[in-house]
Amino acid sequence: MRAQVIINTKAGRGRSQRLRELLRKTLGSDCESIESTTGAGHATTIARDACRNGFDTIVIVGGDGTINEVVNGTIGSDVAIGIVPTGTANDLARYHHIPSDPKSACNLIRQRHCRHLDVIRVNDWHYLTVAGLGLPCGAVEEVELLKHQSAACRAFARLLGSKLYLFGLALAYRRSTRHGIDLRINSDQTTWLGEAFSVIVANQPSLGHSFCVAPSASNNDGRLDLFTITDTHNRRQLFKTVLSTVTGGPEDTDNVTRLQTDHLTIEASQALSIFADGELHGSSKWFDFQVVPHAVRLIVPREEGV
C-alpha cells in the first residue's frame, strides 16, 4: 500500500500533530506522504496529484466535506479511500460503521477491505451522501454562520457536536417564510410541477446524524432517492412533516413526494443554493442529478465489504 494522507486541520479540532504521529506509527512505511489542506478545494488538488503519482490509497483525516473534495479529485481512478473521521456529522463514516477512534480507524485502513460505492453527479460536481435545496440548505447555511462567527459561537457549535444540525434546522425553519419555491422536477418516471418547501436527493438514508430522510436509500444500488416536502398552507401539517424527519423517518402524507431513479433534473423559478455532503456549493436555477455507479472504492469493516 502507498498511502497519501490528507489532513483537514480545521476538522481535526487542533489535534493534527497528534494525528500525524498516530498515522505514522500505525500505518508505518505505508504512510508515504502527509499533507494538510490550506483552504477550500486544496484536498481535490492533493488527491489528483496523488492519483497521477501512483498512490493506490488516500487516507482522509476530516469530515464529509473533505471526503467530498477528495472524491472530486479521484473520480475515474481505482484509488482506495480510507477515513479517519474528525468532522461534525461524519455521515459517510457512520453509515459504514467506520470507527470514530483514530487508532481503530487506522487499523481498519491497514486491512484495506473495500466496498464500491455509487456517486451522484449534480451538474459538474459529485457527492456521496445527501444533497438538498430549500429548508435543508438553509439549515447548513445557519451552521456555517455559527462556525464562522465569534469565538463564543464557535465554542457553542463545538459543544453541540453533531446536534449542531438540529439547531441549524430549527433556526432555518423559524426564519423561513413557510412558502414553497416553484419547481419542475423531471425523471424517467414522471414530471412534477409545483411548489416545494424542501428537496432532498439522497444516496444514503440519513444526514446530519439525526435526519432519516430516505430510509430505503442505498449507495450501491444504482439509484438516487428523491424526497420532497411540498408547499402547504397548513402550517401545523408542515411543521409535523419537518419534525418527523428528526424522529426516525417521515410518515408519508399528502405533502410528501418520493421516487427512486438514476437521473433527475430540477428547474427552479429562482436561483437556489445547494448543499452536498454537508457543504454549500453555490447556486443555480438548473440541477442535473445522475448516478455514477460504483465510482468510489471505500475502505470499510470486513462485514461491510462486498
Secondary structure by P-SEA (a helix, b strand, c coil): cbbbbbbcccccccaaaaaaaaaaaaacccccbbbbbcccaaaaaaaaaaaaacccbbbbcccaaaaaaaaaacccccbbbbbccccccaaaaaaacccccaaaaaaaaaacbbbbbbbbbcccccccccccccaaaaaaaaaaaaacccaaaaaaaaaaccaaaaaaaaaaaaaccccccbbbbbccccccbbbbcbbbbcccccccccccccccccccccbbbbbbbcccccaaaaaaaaaaaaccccccccccccccccbbbbbbccbbbbbccccccccccbbbbbbbcccccccccccccc
